[in-house]
Amino acid sequence: MSAFLVLTVLQGILIFVDEVFFHHKRGLPRWERLGHPMDTATVLSCLLFIGLAPKNSSTEIIYYSMAIFSCVFITKDEWVHRKFCSAMEMWLHALLFVVHPLLLFSAVRIWETHQQMVLTTAVGVVIFLVYQIVYWNFIEYRLQERRRAALYSDLSQEDRYDYFRE
């Protein structure tokens, strides 16, 4: 079994735990509903590049640049996460920050021999990306709006004024 496959499974498990046990518990504010799919898109672009481009010195430089960008880009929210996330979630993010570059750089080792595996992994990432966009920006967002509307529907105008301090 290749290091790429092991790291793919490990990253998938860590992201699943982050999603189910932390994101669903605390909900995601707008910056995360938008930022997390962008993080996923950087990984997807790296995998698609390896899966579709022939390996040569020029494409290697491009890929390494993309992978480094992805590794730095995914850290963009951590200064805000420290205010909203538990210590356990922050630790999980630290694990993801270790696995992420290992995964992307292990993909280089199988570039020429296992492009199909990389493309199959990319399909899984596309499915997760679609879930992130649809669930957090449409389904969960509308559920939150309905819960807020139900909560405030019983309040009088005066109570709403007091609640929102308008």
Secondary structure, DSSP 8 states (H G I E B T S, - for coil): --HHHHHHHHHHHHHHHIIIIIIHHH---HHHHHHHHHHHHHHHHHHHHHHHS--SHHHHHHHHHHHHHHHHHTTTTHHHHHHHS-HHHHHHHHHHHHHHHHHHHHHHHTTTT-HHHHHHHHHHHHHHHHHHHHIIIIIHHHHHHHHHHHHHHTS-HHHHHHHHT-
